[in-house]
């Protein structure tokens, strides 16, 4: 049985508040042979500079240290790739470091950059991530990615992450989905929603107008997961600039407060020890007292059905920022939908729905930009970027992309960044005739989850407009 000391459960408190100043992204695709990795990184930094009306040359004058994320050296056939990118960006001799935490690499990169500013080490930092996944065949790429699992324990199960998640999907479907066909259709609705939102995103790799039946009839990868349930292998880069308050307001008149936390859990899901469910502010022990009666087979937490790392990251983040109920305090979320089942699991881990009831977030329509049941705005829209399923999973850039996407809503700039005709043309993509502005009106606060492996590393980033900070956080 896992237990925690009070010291381990202490809510982190930074020395000073940190602000998101700007962010930028390259195009994302399965292959971008016409551009080198460093060119994609330049694209991301250039968009970040342009967003606040600066040139990259002038923006670089503010940067004091740099944090770079890319998951697999194998993909780019370049060890210490962060040093190469740092050099090509013209940022030598500033201090820099590379970060690798599997699928959470982007989020972890922002976490490290955040701590550098919060500690006072730097007043302005660059956090950048990328991945080059088009120089190896898909099967070889999947092999590299699966090497991030515990090779002694998980590799014999199939050496592909879809296989690992298929086991969790089967268990979740059995326990919380009660083996109902309707639950499998709810999973498919997530893929339909996210790929559909990607249609309106010029950065997105896989925009698709599909149906639930299209998902259910797509090829099986590892049962019950099918091809359209799965995230993408991508190429691309993303970058954000974080700064202390004084520097942030020198760079822009509209920075956003940012807080980043993290959790972890063993790579070996079958070896995860049971524990009491750590409660979030909107939960009570009573609501889980009859969990096993309602859902036979749910007696072991977290087992195969939840991600303790996501629960802990949210626990710390909510304490830092004053979130008491994510469905009430947040206006949108970007979640790590590596697979449709992991999306549902995360709804519960971060308290959008109680454990066992994640499917209701989709079925209620709360997770949509426009609720399909009522025609009204969704209560808490999720993955309006298209997520990992529709937009991209260029691993080192993914968590950073999510933060930027949330920020654009809080800045009320989503349409500017996604509807720009010049950008659609530059990316050689056709803007749809029915392009829709997915801006969340009046958005004040949002959350992004960056997730690795089968929940081995997770970061939780919360952005707040400075005029709408929640009471009760570690900074008033």
C-alpha positions as a Python dict, from the first residue, in 0.01 Angstrom:
ca = {
    (1, 'X'): (0, 0, 0),
    (2, 'X'): (140, 338, -102),
    (3, 'X'): (118, 612, 159),
    (4, 'X'): (239, 971, 158),
    (5, 'X'): (387, 1193, 426),
    (6, 'X'): (247, 1541, 482),
    (7, 'X'): (576, 1678, 354),
    (8, 'X'): (535, 1490, 25),
    (9, 'X'): (184, 1628, -15),
    (10, 'X'): (293, 1986, 49),
    (11, 'X'): (164, 2221, -219),
    (12, 'X'): (463, 2370, -406),
    (13, 'X'): (523, 2740, -355),
    (14, 'X'): (743, 2933, -593),
    (15, 'X'): (957, 3232, -502),
    (16, 'X'): (783, 3453, -758),
    (17, 'X'): (497, 3431, -1008),
    (18, 'X'): (575, 3330, -1367),
    (19, 'X'): (410, 3452, -1687),
    (20, 'X'): (360, 3311, -2034),
    (21, 'X'): (460, 3589, -2271),
    (22, 'X'): (409, 3428, -2611),
    (23, 'X'): (428, 3105, -2806),
    (24, 'X'): (465, 2982, -3160),
    (25, 'X'): (448, 2662, -3363),
    (26, 'X'): (560, 2524, -3695),
    (27, 'X'): (348, 2324, -3932),
    (28, 'X'): (296, 1963, -3817),
    (29, 'X'): (292, 1666, -4051),
    (30, 'X'): (393, 1301, -4082),
    (31, 'X'): (684, 1411, -4298),
    (32, 'X'): (836, 1750, -4378),
    (33, 'X'): (1134, 1657, -4598),
    (34, 'X'): (1171, 2010, -4733),
    (35, 'X'): (1277, 2150, -4394),
    (36, 'X'): (1553, 2062, -4153),
    (37, 'X'): (1471, 2033, -3784),
    (38, 'X'): (1644, 2360, -3703),
    (39, 'X'): (1431, 2537, -3965),
    (40, 'X'): (1116, 2411, -3795),
    (41, 'X'): (1248, 2543, -3465),
    (42, 'X'): (1318, 2879, -3628),
    (43, 'X'): (959, 2879, -3757),
    (44, 'X'): (828, 2826, -3404),
    (45, 'X'): (1044, 3098, -3250),
    (46, 'X'): (961, 3338, -3534),
    (47, 'X'): (587, 3290, -3483),
    (48, 'X'): (631, 3350, -3109),
    (49, 'X'): (816, 3674, -3178),
    (50, 'X'): (564, 3790, -3439),
    (51, 'X'): (275, 3723, -3201),
    (52, 'X'): (400, 4007, -2975),
    (53, 'X'): (513, 4230, -3259),
    (54, 'X'): (886, 4163, -3231),
    (55, 'X'): (1156, 4021, -3453),
    (56, 'X'): (1330, 3701, -3340),
    (57, 'X'): (1652, 3904, -3318),
    (58, 'X'): (1500, 4148, -3068),
    (59, 'X'): (1319, 3878, -2870),
    (60, 'X'): (1640, 3680, -2825),
    (61, 'X'): (1797, 3975, -2643),
    (62, 'X'): (1566, 3905, -2347),
    (63, 'X'): (1638, 3530, -2318),
    (64, 'X'): (1867, 3433, -2031),
    (65, 'X'): (1857, 3050, -2038),
    (66, 'X'): (1703, 2782, -2260),
    (67, 'X'): (1523, 2449, -2208),
    (68, 'X'): (1486, 2205, -2494),
    (69, 'X'): (1274, 1891, -2525),
    (70, 'X'): (1303, 1612, -2779),
    (71, 'X'): (1213, 1258, -2696),
    (72, 'X'): (1423, 1024, -2907),
    (73, 'X'): (1773, 1094, -3035),
    (74, 'X'): (1723, 794, -3265),
    (75, 'X'): (1467, 975, -3480),
    (76, 'X'): (1699, 1255, -3582),
    (77, 'X'): (2016, 1045, -3565),
    (78, 'X'): (2169, 1320, -3353),
    (79, 'X'): (2279, 1289, -2994),
    (80, 'X'): (2266, 1611, -2794),
    (81, 'X'): (2032, 1762, -3050),
    (82, 'X'): (1952, 2044, -2810),
    (83, 'X'): (2306, 2177, -2850),
    (84, 'X'): (2268, 2181, -3227),
    (85, 'X'): (1936, 2368, -3212),
    (86, 'X'): (2072, 2614, -2953),
    (87, 'X'): (2363, 2692, -3184),
    (88, 'X'): (2145, 2727, -3493),
    (89, 'X'): (1912, 2966, -3312),
    (90, 'X'): (2210, 3187, -3236),
    (91, 'X'): (2176, 3153, -2859),
    (92, 'X'): (2526, 3044, -2765),
    (93, 'X'): (2679, 3101, -2509),
    (94, 'X'): (2360, 3102, -2297),
    (95, 'X'): (2307, 2806, -2064),
    (96, 'X'): (2083, 2533, -2196),
    (97, 'X'): (1974, 2182, -2107),
    (98, 'X'): (1784, 1900, -2278),
    (99, 'X'): (1481, 1733, -2119),
    (100, 'X'): (1344, 1384, -2190),
    (101, 'X'): (1040, 1232, -2018),
    (102, 'X'): (882, 1034, -2302),
    (103, 'X'): (547, 1165, -2419),
    (104, 'X'): (549, 1429, -2145),
    (105, 'X'): (874, 1582, -2274),
    (106, 'X'): (704, 1902, -2391),
    (107, 'X'): (529, 1955, -2060),
    (108, 'X'): (842, 1870, -1863),
    (109, 'X'): (1037, 2124, -2069),
    (110, 'X'): (789, 2395, -1969),
    (111, 'X'): (809, 2271, -1607),
    (112, 'X'): (1187, 2315, -1600),
    (113, 'X'): (1168, 2655, -1766),
    (114, 'X'): (899, 2762, -1520),
    (115, 'X'): (1116, 2668, -1221),
    (116, 'X'): (1410, 2863, -1361),
    (117, 'X'): (1203, 3182, -1362),
    (118, 'X'): (1019, 3110, -1037),
    (119, 'X'): (1349, 3055, -856),
    (120, 'X'): (1499, 3379, -982),
    (121, 'X'): (1775, 3209, -1179),
    (122, 'X'): (1646, 3366, -1502),
    (123, 'X'): (1405, 3651, -1567),
    (124, 'X'): (1319, 3532, -1920),
    (125, 'X'): (1358, 3184, -2069),
    (126, 'X'): (1291, 2992, -2388),
    (127, 'X'): (1119, 2653, -2369),
    (128, 'X'): (1127, 2475, -2704),
    (129, 'X'): (1045, 2122, -2816),
    (130, 'X'): (1049, 1929, -3142),
    (131, 'X'): (1049, 1584, -3292),
    (132, 'X'): (1181, 1445, -3619),
    (133, 'X'): (983, 1126, -3680),
    (134, 'X'): (991, 1108, -4060),
    (135, 'X'): (1339, 966, -4113),
    (136, 'X'): (1245, 613, -4003),
    (137, 'X'): (958, 381, -4108),
    (138, 'X'): (649, 382, -3887),
    (139, 'X'): (718, 38, -3741),
    (140, 'X'): (1073, 135, -3650),
    (141, 'X'): (944, 458, -3496),
    (142, 'X'): (696, 265, -3285),
    (143, 'X'): (980, 42, -3173),
    (144, 'X'): (1184, 342, -3060),
    (145, 'X'): (888, 489, -2873),
    (146, 'X'): (816, 159, -2701),
    (147, 'X'): (1174, 154, -2571),
    (148, 'X'): (1052, 413, -2320),
    (149, 'X'): (858, 135, -2148),
    (150, 'X'): (1021, -99, -1899),
    (151, 'X'): (1197, -338, -2136),
    (152, 'X'): (1214, -615, -1877),
    (153, 'X'): (841, -615, -1811),
    (154, 'X'): (640, -439, -2083),
    (155, 'X'): (841, -522, -2394),
    (156, 'X'): (743, -892, -2390),
    (157, 'X'): (377, -781, -2407),
    (158, 'X'): (419, -660, -2764),
    (159, 'X'): (665, -372, -2779),
    (160, 'X'): (411, -118, -2902),
    (161, 'X'): (231, 137, -2688),
    (162, 'X'): (-104, 67, -2848),
    (163, 'X'): (-75, -282, -2700),
    (164, 'X'): (-12, -142, -2353),
    (165, 'X'): (-313, 89, -2379),
    (166, 'X'): (-528, -187, -2525),
    (167, 'X'): (-491, -379, -2199),
    (168, 'X'): (-604, -73, -2004),
    (169, 'X'): (-890, -14, -2248),
    (170, 'X'): (-1009, -371, -2202),
    (171, 'X'): (-998, -341, -1823),
    (172, 'X'): (-1167, -1, -1817),
    (173, 'X'): (-1435, -118, -2060),
    (174, 'X'): (-1497, -427, -1846),
    (175, 'X'): (-1515, -243, -1512),
    (176, 'X'): (-1642, 109, -1576),
    (177, 'X'): (-1789, 55, -1923),
    (178, 'X'): (-1961, -263, -1800),
    (179, 'X'): (-1877, -422, -2135),
    (180, 'X'): (-2150, -217, -2302),
    (181, 'X'): (-2128, -151, -2676),
    (182, 'X'): (-2236, 205, -2602),
    (183, 'X'): (-1912, 269, -2414),
    (184, 'X'): (-1705, 168, -2716),
    (185, 'X'): (-1906, 412, -2925),
    (186, 'X'): (-1838, 686, -2670),
    (187, 'X'): (-1466, 623, -2712),
    (188, 'X'): (-1508, 661, -3087),
    (189, 'X'): (-1691, 993, -3042),
    (190, 'X'): (-1369, 1138, -2897),
    (191, 'X'): (-1182, 1059, -3219),
    (192, 'X'): (-1464, 1208, -3428),
    (193, 'X'): (-1464, 1525, -3219),
    (194, 'X'): (-1089, 1580, -3209),
    (195, 'X'): (-1023, 1504, -3575),
    (196, 'X'): (-1316, 1727, -3662),
    (197, 'X'): (-1174, 2021, -3469),
    (198, 'X'): (-841, 1969, -3648),
    (199, 'X'): (-1019, 2063, -3972),
    (200, 'X'): (-1009, 2426, -3854),
    (201, 'X'): (-642, 2423, -3750),
    (202, 'X'): (-382, 2504, -4020),
    (203, 'X'): (-106, 2347, -3809),
    (204, 'X'): (-289, 2014, -3785),
    (205, 'X'): (-161, 1696, -3946),
    (206, 'X'): (-476, 1485, -3968),
    (207, 'X'): (-798, 1683, -4003),
    (208, 'X'): (-1081, 1444, -4083),
    (209, 'X'): (-1457, 1457, -4106),
    (210, 'X'): (-1547, 1110, -3984),
    (211, 'X'): (-1824, 924, -3806),
    (212, 'X'): (-1833, 686, -3513),
    (213, 'X'): (-1880, 399, -3758),
    (214, 'X'): (-1569, 511, -3947),
    (215, 'X'): (-1371, 475, -3624),
    (216, 'X'): (-1523, 138, -3540),
    (217, 'X'): (-1457, 7, -3890),
    (218, 'X'): (-1096, 128, -3910),
    (219, 'X'): (-825, -140, -3882),
    (220, 'X'): (-760, -297, -3542),
    (221, 'X'): (-418, -205, -3406),
    (222, 'X'): (-454, -375, -3067),
    (223, 'X'): (-807, -467, -2967),
    (224, 'X'): (-1019, -274, -2882),
    (225, 'X'): (-812, 17, -3017),
    (226, 'X'): (-839, 84, -3387),
    (227, 'X'): (-636, 307, -3614),
    (228, 'X'): (-861, 610, -3573),
    (229, 'X'): (-847, 576, -3192),
    (230, 'X'): (-473, 642, -3196),
    (231, 'X'): (-255, 952, -3192),
    (232, 'X'): (-21, 1055, -3470),
    (233, 'X'): (350, 1025, -3542),
    (234, 'X'): (457, 1375, -3632),
    (235, 'X'): (727, 1622, -3726),
    (236, 'X'): (729, 1978, -3598),
    (237, 'X'): (835, 2225, -3329),
    (238, 'X'): (680, 2456, -3070),
    (239, 'X'): (822, 2724, -2842),
    (240, 'X'): (710, 2945, -2554),
    (241, 'X'): (869, 3236, -2371),
    (242, 'X'): (826, 3253, -1993),
    (243, 'X'): (928, 3550, -1780),
    (244, 'X'): (894, 3712, -1441),
    (245, 'X'): (633, 3983, -1399),
    (246, 'X'): (855, 4281, -1471),
    (247, 'X'): (1006, 4131, -1786),
    (248, 'X'): (676, 3990, -1909),
    (249, 'X'): (515, 4334, -1910),
    (250, 'X'): (817, 4479, -2089),
    (251, 'X'): (754, 4229, -2369),
    (252, 'X'): (374, 4243, -2391),
    (253, 'X'): (78, 4416, -2232),
    (254, 'X'): (-113, 4089, -2195),
    (255, 'X'): (93, 3806, -2040),
    (256, 'X'): (-75, 3511, -1871),
    (257, 'X'): (-1, 3365, -1531),
    (258, 'X'): (135, 3012, -1563),
    (259, 'X'): (185, 2738, -1304),
    (260, 'X'): (327, 2394, -1380),
    (261, 'X'): (338, 2083, -1163),
    (262, 'X'): (433, 1720, -1216),
    (263, 'X'): (374, 1365, -1098),
    (264, 'X'): (515, 1025, -1183),
    (265, 'X'): (444, 653, -1152),
    (266, 'X'): (635, 332, -1217),
    (267, 'X'): (670, 217, -1576),
    (268, 'X'): (534, -124, -1476),
    (269, 'X'): (152, -99, -1467),
    (270, 'X'): (114, -460, -1354),
    (271, 'X'): (339, -387, -1057),
    (272, 'X'): (165, -73, -934),
    (273, 'X'): (86, -95, -566),
    (274, 'X'): (-266, -10, -447),
    (275, 'X'): (-350, 295, -240),
    (276, 'X'): (-636, 514, -126),
    (277, 'X'): (-758, 751, -395),
    (278, 'X'): (-590, 1091, -339),
    (279, 'X'): (-879, 1335, -326),
    (280, 'X'): (-902, 1657, -524),
    (281, 'X'): (-1074, 1966, -381),
    (282, 'X'): (-1406, 1884, -551),
    (283, 'X'): (-1412, 1527, -417),
    (284, 'X'): (-1492, 1357, -88),
    (285, 'X'): (-1416, 1010, 45),
    (286, 'X'): (-1788, 939, 69),
    (287, 'X'): (-1839, 954, -305),
    (288, 'X'): (-1602, 659, -350),
    (289, 'X'): (-1724, 454, -54),
    (290, 'X'): (-1947, 239, -278),
    (291, 'X'): (-1728, 249, -589),
    (292, 'X'): (-1673, -127, -590),
    (293, 'X'): (-2045, -193, -547),
    (294, 'X'): (-2127, 28, -844),
    (295, 'X'): (-1836, -94, -1053),
    (296, 'X'): (-1727, -448, -955),
    (297, 'X'): (-1355, -490, -1016),
    (298, 'X'): (-1264, -134, -920),
    (299, 'X'): (-1132, -220, -574),
    (300, 'X'): (-765, -171, -667),
    (301, 'X'): (-657, 189, -727),
    (302, 'X'): (-498, 295, -955),
    (303, 'X'): (-468, -47, -1117),
    (304, 'X'): (-502, -48, -1496),
    (305, 'X'): (-780, 210, -1512),
    (306, 'X'): (-624, 532, -1380),
    (307, 'X'): (-309, 743, -1396),
    (308, 'X'): (-180, 826, -1049),
    (309, 'X'): (79, 1064, -1199),
    (310, 'X'): (-199, 1275, -1353),
    (311, 'X'): (-393, 1275, -1025),
    (312, 'X'): (-86, 1396, -833),
    (313, 'X'): (3, 1662, -1090),
    (314, 'X'): (-354, 1796, -1072),
    (315, 'X'): (-350, 1780, -691),
    (316, 'X'): (-43, 2003, -676),
    (317, 'X'): (-163, 2235, -953),
    (318, 'X'): (-506, 2291, -802),
    (319, 'X'): (-347, 2369, -466),
    (320, 'X'): (-107, 2618, -624),
    (321, 'X'): (-370, 2801, -827),
    (322, 'X'): (-681, 2779, -611),
    (323, 'X'): (-883, 2552, -841),
    (324, 'X'): (-1162, 2397, -635),
    (325, 'X'): (-1358, 2239, -921),
    (326, 'X'): (-1207, 2214, -1270),
    (327, 'X'): (-1549, 2206, -1438),
    (328, 'X'): (-1643, 2537, -1276),
    (329, 'X'): (-1308, 2717, -1250),
    (330, 'X'): (-1165, 2636, -1595),
    (331, 'X'): (-1292, 2741, -1936),
    (332, 'X'): (-1113, 2486, -2156),
    (333, 'X'): (-863, 2200, -2138),
    (334, 'X'): (-608, 2038, -2369),
    (335, 'X'): (-561, 1675, -2266),
    (336, 'X'): (-314, 1409, -2378),
    (337, 'X'): (-538, 1198, -2602),
    (338, 'X'): (-268, 953, -2709),
    (339, 'X'): (-558, 708, -2740),
    (340, 'X'): (-929, 761, -2694),
    (341, 'X'): (-921, 552, -2376),
    (342, 'X'): (-643, 762, -2220),
    (343, 'X'): (-857, 1071, -2275),
    (344, 'X'): (-1141, 919, -2072),
    (345, 'X'): (-902, 804, -1801),
    (346, 'X'): (-761, 1156, -1770),
    (347, 'X'): (-1107, 1313, -1729),
    (348, 'X'): (-1128, 1123, -1403),
    (349, 'X'): (-769, 1165, -1293),
    (350, 'X'): (-795, 1545, -1300),
    (351, 'X'): (-1142, 1556, -1145),
    (352, 'X'): (-1357, 1665, -1440),
    (353, 'X'): (-1562, 1358, -1356),
    (354, 'X'): (-1540, 1117, -1061),
    (355, 'X'): (-1366, 785, -1114),
    (356, 'X'): (-1588, 551, -1313),
    (357, 'X'): (-1791, 829, -1474),
    (358, 'X'): (-1555, 972, -1736),
    (359, 'X'): (-1781, 871, -2024),
    (360, 'X'): (-2047, 1120, -1904),
    (361, 'X'): (-1816, 1412, -1991),
    (362, 'X'): (-1842, 1313, -2357),
    (363, 'X'): (-2203, 1195, -2355),
    (364, 'X'): (-2325, 1513, -2180),
    (365, 'X'): (-2169, 1731, -2451),
    (366, 'X'): (-1969, 1928, -2193),
    (367, 'X'): (-1640, 1855, -2374),
    (368, 'X'): (-1752, 2009, -2706),
    (369, 'X'): (-1709, 2366, -2828),
    (370, 'X'): (-2082, 2359, -2902),
    (371, 'X'): (-2282, 2102, -2709),
    (372, 'X'): (-2435, 1869, -2972),
    (373, 'X'): (-2725, 1793, -2738),
    (374, 'X'): (-2831, 2152, -2669),
    (375, 'X'): (-2666, 2376, -2929),
    (376, 'X'): (-2525, 2588, -2644),
    (377, 'X'): (-2154, 2641, -2570),
    (378, 'X'): (-1992, 2337, -2410),
    (379, 'X'): (-1931, 2373, -2038),
    (380, 'X'): (-1561, 2277, -2056),
    (381, 'X'): (-1441, 2226, -2416),
    (382, 'X'): (-1154, 1981, -2462),
    (383, 'X'): (-886, 1954, -2731),
    (384, 'X'): (-1012, 2224, -2964),
    (385, 'X'): (-669, 2205, -3133),
    (386, 'X'): (-754, 1855, -3252),
    (387, 'X'): (-535, 1707, -2981),
    (388, 'X'): (-278, 1437, -3041),
    (389, 'X'): (-533, 1243, -3245),
    (390, 'X'): (-612, 1522, -3490),
    (391, 'X'): (-338, 1784, -3466),
    (392, 'X'): (-8, 1610, -3389),
    (393, 'X'): (217, 1418, -3153),
    (394, 'X'): (562, 1553, -3236),
    (395, 'X'): (656, 1432, -2891),
    (396, 'X'): (897, 1699, -2769),
    (397, 'X'): (664, 1972, -2897),
    (398, 'X'): (330, 1826, -2791),
    (399, 'X'): (299, 1957, -2436),
    (400, 'X'): (419, 2299, -2552),
    (401, 'X'): (164, 2305, -2835),
    (402, 'X'): (-110, 2238, -2580),
    (403, 'X'): (-1, 2531, -2363),
    (404, 'X'): (6, 2763, -2664),
    (405, 'X'): (-340, 2650, -2773),
    (406, 'X'): (-486, 2724, -2430),
    (407, 'X'): (-307, 3059, -2422),
    (408, 'X'): (-451, 3166, -2756),
    (409, 'X'): (-803, 3128, -2616),
    (410, 'X'): (-719, 3329, -2305),
    (411, 'X'): (-561, 3597, -2524),
    (412, 'X'): (-875, 3590, -2743),
    (413, 'X'): (-646, 3531, -3040),
    (414, 'X'): (-754, 3184, -3153),
    (415, 'X'): (-909, 3309, -3476),
    (416, 'X'): (-606, 3523, -3556),
    (417, 'X'): (-371, 3224, -3523),
    (418, 'X'): (-595, 2966, -3693),
    (419, 'X'): (-788, 3163, -3951),
    (420, 'X'): (-499, 3348, -4116),
    (421, 'X'): (-522, 3284, -4490),
    (422, 'X'): (-150, 3346, -4534),
    (423, 'X'): (-66, 3073, -4284),
    (424, 'X'): (-292, 2819, -4457),
    (425, 'X'): (-120, 2902, -4786),
    (426, 'X'): (230, 2891, -4637),
    (427, 'X'): (159, 2547, -4492),
    (428, 'X'): (25, 2434, -4831),
    (429, 'X'): (-314, 2355, -4683),
    (430, 'X'): (-661, 2441, -4805),
    (431, 'X'): (-865, 2642, -4560),
    (432, 'X'): (-1212, 2483, -4557),
    (433, 'X'): (-1504, 2686, -4688),
    (434, 'X'): (-1686, 2622, -4360),
    (435, 'X'): (-1389, 2720, -4141),
    (436, 'X'): (-1521, 2789, -3792),
    (437, 'X'): (-1385, 3013, -3522),
    (438, 'X'): (-1352, 2784, -3218),
    (439, 'X'): (-1258, 3066, -2981),
    (440, 'X'): (-1397, 2999, -2632),
    (441, 'X'): (-1572, 3325, -2561),
    (442, 'X'): (-1465, 3498, -2241),
    (443, 'X'): (-1204, 3232, -2157),
    (444, 'X'): (-1016, 3327, -1840),
    (445, 'X'): (-845, 3005, -1729),
    (446, 'X'): (-736, 2678, -1890),
    (447, 'X'): (-539, 2361, -1825),
    (448, 'X'): (-307, 2137, -2026),
    (449, 'X'): (-198, 1782, -1941),
    (450, 'X'): (125, 1642, -2087),
    (451, 'X'): (155, 1266, -2034),
    (452, 'X'): (420, 1001, -2089),
    (453, 'X'): (412, 627, -2139),
    (454, 'X'): (136, 455, -1947),
    (455, 'X'): (132, 743, -1702),
    (456, 'X'): (498, 734, -1598),
    (457, 'X'): (540, 1115, -1610),
    (458, 'X'): (264, 1377, -1622),
    (459, 'X'): (269, 1755, -1602),
    (460, 'X'): (-28, 1980, -1535),
    (461, 'X'): (-10, 2340, -1658),
    (462, 'X'): (-270, 2597, -1556),
    (463, 'X'): (-293, 2933, -1732),
    (464, 'X'): (-488, 3224, -1588),
    (465, 'X'): (-552, 3572, -1716),
    (466, 'X'): (-396, 3806, -1456),
    (467, 'X'): (-729, 3990, -1416),
    (468, 'X'): (-905, 3666, -1326),
    (469, 'X'): (-678, 3484, -1081),
    (470, 'X'): (-854, 3240, -857),
    (471, 'X'): (-850, 3313, -483),
    (472, 'X'): (-676, 3065, -259),
    (473, 'X'): (-362, 2997, -464),
    (474, 'X'): (-9, 3025, -335),
    (475, 'X'): (12, 3376, -486),
    (476, 'X'): (-276, 3613, -417),
}
